[in-house]
Amino acid sequence: MELKGIVFDGDGVLFDTEKLHVLAWKEVFKHYTINLSKDDFDKGIGVDDRIFLKKLKDIGKIRKDIDIEETIEKKYEELLKIINKKNIGVSNKIKKVIKYLKDKYKIGIASNSEKKFVLKVLELSGLNKFIDVVVTKSDVQNPKPFPDIYNKVSKKLKIPISNLIAFEDSETGILSAKTSGIFCVGVLTTQPLEKIKMADIIIDEINLKNVKKIIKIFEGKNENKKY
């Protein structure tokens, strides 16, 4: 199969920003005197904020009277404060991969975060000039694990699903990619192997060597599953 485009999730894949989401949530929950465990926050990795908060309500971790939309808005206000204070760096390995891919393929972002956050992180990291298309949960009716985000990325890139590869780090993201029909690479950055085992290929990290191998596998139909 000919490869024409690569699509990356943002948090936990291109950017080490999952911990920033946790910091923002903690600031918001502090006002409600709510303390969540690491396990509670881990269950929110890759998950839409509305779904995350609803599940917390369902299991009694947060009060039923807390307004979900208002809480999400507060969370993103805190998140934007945090990223304006912190140095949002991108690893040299990621930079090498993006620069290598840019001259050969279209590059898209498929994120379950808010659009304004993703665009700000891309700007601060300096990767915005390499990205052709950004699609987030703000652009679709149904966030990940539904396939809407990946379907829209495909449409905006003007590349068929069958000619794309996706990189995801969460069970939610992989389900979204796989449901859309995209060949999906699971990256072991934020979740254990059992959570991402449904990916077509699993790698420990994104680096140039791994990416080149994945492209060969995609185009040559090799059946290797893990590096």
C-alpha positions in Angstrom: 0.0 0.0 0.0 1.3 3.5 -0.9 1.8 5.8 2.0 0.7 9.4 1.5 0.1 10.8 5.0 1.0 10.4 8.6 -1.4 11.4 11.5 -0.3 11.9 15.0 -2.2 12.2 18.2 -0.9 15.2 20.3 -0.8 14.6 24.0 1.6 11.7 24.9 2.6 11.2 21.3 4.1 14.4 19.9 4.1 16.3 23.2 4.7 15.3 26.7 1.6 17.1 27.8 -0.5 14.5 29.6 0.9 15.6 32.9 -0.1 19.2 32.2 -3.7 18.1 31.9 -3.4 16.5 35.3 -2.0 19.7 36.8 -4.9 21.6 35.3 -7.5 19.2 36.6 -5.9 19.3 40.1 -6.2 23.1 40.1 -9.9 23.0 39.2 -10.7 20.2 41.6 -9.0 22.0 44.4 -11.8 24.6 44.3 -14.3 21.8 45.0 -12.0 20.2 47.6 -11.8 17.0 45.5 -8.7 14.8 45.6 -8.3 12.2 42.9 -5.8 9.4 42.8 -3.2 8.7 40.1 -5.3 5.8 38.9 -8.3 8.1 38.5 -6.3 10.5 36.3 -4.7 7.6 34.4 -8.3 6.5 33.4 -8.7 9.9 31.7 -5.7 9.5 29.3 -6.9 10.0 25.8 -10.5 10.3 27.0 -12.8 13.2 26.1 -13.2 15.5 29.1 -17.0 15.2 29.2 -16.7 11.4 29.2 -14.0 11.6 31.9 -16.1 13.8 34.2 -19.3 11.8 33.6 -17.5 8.6 34.6 -16.2 10.3 37.8 -19.8 11.3 38.6 -21.1 7.8 38.0 -18.6 6.2 40.4 -19.1 8.9 43.1 -15.6 10.5 42.7 -17.1 14.0 42.1 -20.4 15.6 43.1 -23.5 15.1 40.9 -24.2 18.9 41.0 -20.9 19.9 39.4 -21.6 21.4 36.0 -19.6 19.5 33.4 -19.3 22.2 30.7 -18.3 24.9 33.3 -15.7 22.6 34.8 -14.2 21.8 31.4 -14.0 25.5 30.6 -12.2 26.1 33.9 -9.8 23.3 33.2 -8.8 24.8 29.8 -8.3 28.2 31.4 -5.9 26.6 33.8 -4.2 24.6 31.1 -3.5 27.7 29.0 -2.0 29.4 32.1 0.2 26.4 32.6 1.5 26.1 29.1 2.2 29.9 28.9 4.5 29.5 32.0 6.2 26.2 31.0 8.6 25.4 28.2 6.7 23.1 25.9 9.6 21.2 24.4 9.6 18.6 21.8 12.3 15.8 21.9 15.0 15.9 19.3 13.8 12.4 18.2 10.4 13.8 17.4 11.9 16.8 15.6 14.0 14.5 13.4 11.0 12.4 12.5 8.8 15.4 11.6 11.4 17.0 9.5 12.1 13.7 7.7 8.4 13.1 7.0 7.6 16.7 5.9 9.3 16.4 2.6 7.7 13.1 1.8 4.2 13.0 3.2 1.3 15.1 4.4 1.2 15.4 8.2 -2.0 15.7 10.3 -2.9 16.0 14.0 -5.9 14.1 15.4 -6.5 15.2 19.0 -9.1 14.7 21.7 -8.1 18.0 23.2 -9.6 21.4 22.6 -8.5 23.1 19.4 -7.1 26.3 21.1 -4.9 24.2 23.3 -3.5 22.1 20.5 -2.8 25.1 18.3 -1.1 26.9 21.2 1.2 23.9 21.9 2.1 23.6 18.3 3.0 27.2 18.2 5.1 27.1 21.4 6.9 23.9 20.3 7.6 25.3 16.8 6.0 22.3 15.1 3.1 24.4 13.6 5.1 25.0 10.4 5.4 21.3 9.7 1.7 20.4 10.1 -0.8 20.4 7.2 -4.0 19.7 9.1 -5.2 19.9 12.7 -8.4 18.2 13.7 -9.6 18.1 17.3 -12.7 17.2 19.3 -13.8 20.8 18.7 -14.2 20.0 15.0 -16.5 16.9 15.3 -19.7 15.7 16.8 -18.2 12.6 18.4 -14.7 12.5 19.9 -12.5 9.5 20.2 -13.1 6.5 20.5 -15.5 7.3 17.7 -13.8 7.5 14.2 -15.1 11.0 13.4 -11.7 12.8 14.0 -9.8 10.4 11.8 -12.4 10.5 9.1 -12.2 14.3 9.1 -8.4 14.3 9.0 -8.6 12.0 6.0 -11.1 14.3 4.3 -9.1 17.5 5.0 -5.8 16.0 3.9 -7.6 14.7 0.8 -6.0 11.3 1.3 -7.9 8.0 1.6 -7.9 6.2 4.9 -6.1 3.3 3.2 -3.1 5.6 2.5 -2.6 6.8 6.0 -0.8 5.7 9.2 -1.8 6.9 12.7 0.3 7.1 15.8 -1.6 6.8 19.1 -0.7 6.2 22.8 -4.1 5.4 24.3 -6.7 2.7 24.1 -9.3 5.4 23.2 -7.2 6.8 20.4 -6.4 3.4 18.9 -10.0 2.4 18.9 -10.8 5.6 17.1 -8.1 5.0 14.5 -8.9 1.4 14.0 -12.6 2.0 13.7 -12.0 4.5 10.9 -9.9 1.8 9.1 -6.5 3.6 9.5 -3.4 1.5 10.0 -2.5 2.3 13.6 0.8 2.3 15.5 0.6 2.1 19.3 3.2 4.0 21.2 4.1 2.8 24.8 4.4 6.3 26.3 1.4 6.6 28.6 -0.4 3.3 28.9 0.6 -0.3 29.4 0.9 -2.9 26.6 -2.4 -4.6 27.4 -4.3 -1.3 26.8 -2.9 -0.7 23.3 -2.5 -4.3 22.1 -5.2 -3.8 19.4 -2.8 -1.6 17.4 -1.4 -3.0 14.2 2.2 -2.3 15.4 3.5 -1.4 18.9 6.7 0.6 19.5 8.4 1.8 22.6 9.0 5.3 21.3 8.8 7.4 18.1 12.2 7.7 16.6 13.5 7.9 13.0 14.6 4.3 12.9 11.2 3.0 14.1 9.3 5.2 11.7 11.3 4.1 8.7 10.7 0.4 9.6 6.9 1.1 10.1 6.7 2.7 6.6 8.4 -0.4 5.1 6.0 -2.7 6.9 3.0 -0.6 5.8 4.1 -0.6 2.2 5.4 -4.2 2.2 2.6 -5.9 4.2 5.1 -7.4 6.7 3.3 -8.9 9.7 5.7 -7.9 12.5 3.8 -6.6 15.5 6.3 -5.2 17.9 9.8 -3.7 18.2 
